Amino acid sequence: MKLFMYGVQAHEKEIIRAWADAHAIEIETTADFLSEKTVDQAKGYDGICIQQPVPLGAAKLYATLKSYGIKQIATRTAGYDMIDLQEAERNELIVTNVPAYSPYAVAELAVTQAMQLVRHVSQFQKRIADNDFRWDGLMSREIRSMTVGIVGTGRIGATAAQLFKGLGAKIIGFDQYPNDRLKDLIEYRSSLEEVLKEADIVSLHTPLFDSTRHMINARTLKLMKKSAYLINIARGALIDTEALIDALESGEIAGAALDTFENETVINKKLSGQSLNDPLLEKLIAMDQVLLTPHVGFFTETAIRNIVDGALNSVLEVLQTGTSKNRVKPVVNQ
């Protein structure tokens, strides 16, 4: 059996080698993303595994994979919005993800960013870099005095809620499918709008569907408190970036922490001295009240090992049984 992996980073290679040795399976890798230009690299292999922030491409790519005898696409991510599930199904390609590689990895970053925003850490750092050691205008609140709104209460959202609760915060939340088992932890609200109106910190943990794209927009941002903070560790397109910038510039909200952006062409690249060719991202970088990280919520030793092992286990499961417990199917009306 031979597998081919796209989008492989240096930190994954040792884990891939160990998995390949343990299963006596040949694996070839490339740093390239899967696209119409690189799909030919999959020819002659039994299965493929990807990780990328950009869409795979047009319908022709899925048909090409099918013509090569490929039966599946395994993504080394929890999110799968880069894959056209309808097109994959039309071409009899089983799509799998890694739904629970380490909820703590992502949830811990959400809490870390919230604390840095509330305590004005980045503003103090910028002042000190200019030999300015004053406190003026940067008095903080304590997390335990605040209400945290969790939007999306799946594994990661529930873990974030648990961590914020441990700091003494009041936890409210919204999910299209509330989890009865979490009702001692989260006070569910009946709509996103209710959460936005009430929360001092809003933390997004929902998948990206058509129905959630730009769920944070000019209208919904106006519902938030002027003292509120917005955190996105999920998917960049949950937020209308232009609307967020307008809200930050006008003081409609106090600040934002983003680990994901709408256009992630810059992720894991060194572009020192170069233009980003992304005016909106450049505006966010220049804002004192915005904290940015380069999509690293998942980037812990535990999570990376679980991601690689989990994705490859799913490839093997599909090839051996024709399905997987981590299979992702198209969802109607999402």
N, C-alpha and C positions, 0 to 999 in steps of 0.2 A: 504494500500500500504506500502511495506517495501523496503527500499534502503540500500545498503551496500557500504561503502566508504573505499578505500584502501589508504595507504600512508598518513594518517591524522596526522598532527602535532598539538602540543598543542595550537598554536596560532589560529587554525581554529575552535576549538571545540565550543567556545561560539557562533560563527557565525552559525555553523551547528545546534546547539540547537535552536537558534532563528528561523532559517528557518523551521526546523521541526515543531516547535510549531505553527508557522504562517500558515503552510499548513496541519497540523494535520496528519503528515506522520511519521512513525517510521523509524529511521535511526540508524544503528549500524556502528561502525568504528573500524579500526585497523591501527596501524602504519606500518604493513607489506605492501610491494609492491605486486602487482598482479603478480603471477607466477604459474607455474605448481604445485608448492608445496602449494600454498595458494588459488588456484582457488576454492577449495571445500568450502571455507568460503562464497562464493556467492550463494551456493545452498539454495533454499527456499526464495530468495529475488526477487523482481520484476525488480530492476535496479541496476546498479553499477556505481561508480564514482572513478576515479583513479588520482593519481599524482605521477609520478616517473621519474627518469632520465634514467632508464635502460629499455631495451626492454621487452615486456611482455613474450616472449618465443616462443616456437614452435607452429606449426599449431594445434597441439592437444588441446592447451589451448582454442582456439577459438571454436573448436568443442565442448569442454566440456561446455563452457558458453552457447552455443546454446542448448545443451542437458538439461541444467538446466532451460530452458525457458527464459533466458536473451535475450533481444531484442536490447540492446544498450551498448556502452561504452562511458562514458563522461570523458574527461580528463580535469583536472583543470589547464590547461596550454593553451598558444596560439599555441605552437609547438606540433606536434603529431607524430614525427618520431619514437617514442617508440612503435607505433602501426603499425602492418602490415595491411594496409588498404585493400589490395587485399584479405587477408585471412579473415578479418572481413566481407567483402562483400560476400565472398563465404559462410559464415555462417550466413548471414542475420542479421548481427550486425551493427546497425547504430552508427557511430562514430561522436561525437561532441567535439568541443573545445570551448575555451573562447577567441575569436579573439581580443577583445579590452577592457581588464580589466582596464588598465590605461596606455596608451602610455607614459604619463609624467613620471611615475615611472621609466621605463627603460631608457627613453631618458635623464632624469636628471642625472642618474648614468653615462651614456656615456659622458655627458658634464663634470661632476665632475671628472671623470677619466682623461679626456683630459687635464683639467686644472692642475691636480696634476702632470701629466707627463711633460707638458710643463714647469711648474714652479719647477720641480725637488723636489717635496715635500718629497718623500720617501728618496731620497738621503740626503737631509738636515736633516731629522729626524734621519737617521742612524749616520750621523756625530755628531749631537748634543748628541746622546746617548753615544758617545765616547768622549764627551767634546771637540769636534772639531767644532768651530764656524766660520770657514773660508768659503768664497764664491767661492774660486778658481774653475774654470772649470764648473760652474753651472749657467752661465748667461742664462736668459730665453728670449723667444719671447713673444709677445702679440698676443692673439687669433685673434684680429682684423686685424693683418698683415698676417694671414695665410689662406690657402685654405683648406677647409674641404671637403673630399669626402665621400658621403653617399652611401653605397652599399645596395640597397634594400630600396625603398621609399614608403613602406606601411605606416600604421598608426604610428608605432614607429619611422621609419626612417624619416618620414615627420616632426614629432614632434621634433626629434633631430635636424633636419635641421633648424627648426624655432628657437630653442634655440641658436644654434651656430650663426645663422644670427643676433639674438639679441645682440650678443657680437661683431658684426661687421665683422665676417668672410665672405669670399667669399665661396659660397656653390656650389659644383658640385656633380653630382650623376650618378649612373647607376642602371637601373632596366630593366629586360626583358620586362616589360610592363610599359613604362613611363606614368606618370599621367599628362595629359594636365593641370589640375587644379593647379599643383605645379610649373609650368614653370616660374612664377614670383618669386618663392622662390629658385628653384634649376635649375642650368644650366646643363641639361642632356648631358652626353657623350655617344657615341655609343657603348662603350665597357668597361669592367672592366679594361682592360689594360690602357686605356686612363686615367681613374680616378687614378689608382695607380701611373702613371708617374707624374701626375700634383699635387696631393694632398700632403699637409704637415701633415694632420691628416686623416687617413682612418678609418671610423666607419662602422662596419658590422651590418646590420639589416635585413638579408635575411633568409628565412626558409632553413632547411636542406633537400635537395633532393639529388638524385644520382648525378645530374648535378652540385650541389653546394658543394658537399663533397670535401674537400681539394682544394677549389677554391683559397685559399691562400697557395701557395706551393713554392718550390725552384725556379721555373721559374718566378712566378708572384712577389715574394718578391724581386727578382733582379731588377724589374722595378721601385720599390719605391725609393724615395730620401733617401740618407744616413741620412738626418736630419728628416726623417718622423717618425710618430708614428702610431701604429696600435691598434685599439680598437675593442674588440669582446664582445658584450653584447647579442649575439644571440644564436648560437649553437657552441659548442666546435669543432665539426668535420668539420666546415668550414675551419679550419686551420690545415695544416700538422704540428704538434707540433715539430717534429724533424727538419723540414726545418726552422721553426721559430727560434728555439734555435740556429741553425747554423747561421742564418742571424743576430741574436743579438750578438753572439760571434764574428762574423767577422766584425761587424760594418756596415752591409748592411742597417740596419735601426737603428733609435736612441732608440726606446723603444716600449713597448707594454703594454696594460692594458687588462686583461682577466677576465671576470666574469663567463665564461664557459670554460670547459676543455674537451678534447676528452674522458677521462674516469672519470666519476663523482661518483665513489664509495665512495669518502671521504666526500661528501657534507653533511652538517649539522651533522657532527660527531666530537666528541672530541677525538683526537688521540695523545695527548701529550705523548712524550716519546716512541712512537711506530713508526715502519717503515710504510711508506705510501704504500709500494709495488708498487710504480709508479715512476721509475727513471726520467722520463721526467718532471713530476710535481715537483719533488724535485730539479731538475736543474733550473726550472723556479723560484721557491721560493728563490733560492740562488742568483738570478741575481738582481743587483742594479737597472737596467733599466726596470724591469718588475713590474707591479702593479697587484696584484691578489685580487679578492674578491670571496666568495664562492657561486656563482650563486644567488645573492640577488637583481638583477635588479628589480624584481617584488615585493620585500619585503617592502611594505608600507601598512599602515592601510587601505587606500582607495582601493589599488589593491587587497589585500587579501579578503576584503569583496566582492568586485566585482567578484573575481575569484570563491569563494565558491557559492555565490548566482547565478552567471551566469551558472556555471556547473550544479547545482541542478535544476535550471529552465529548462535547456535543457533536463535533464533526464525526468522531468515531462512532458515536451512538447512532447518528443518522445513517452512516454507511453500513453499519452492521444490522440495524433493525428497521430502517426506513422512516424513523421518526425520532423525536427527542422530547424530553420533559421540558426543555427550554425552547420549544418551537414557538415562533411568533407568526400569527395569521393576520390577514387584513381584517380590520374592524370597521364595520359599517357605521356611518354617521358620527365619526370622531373628528 
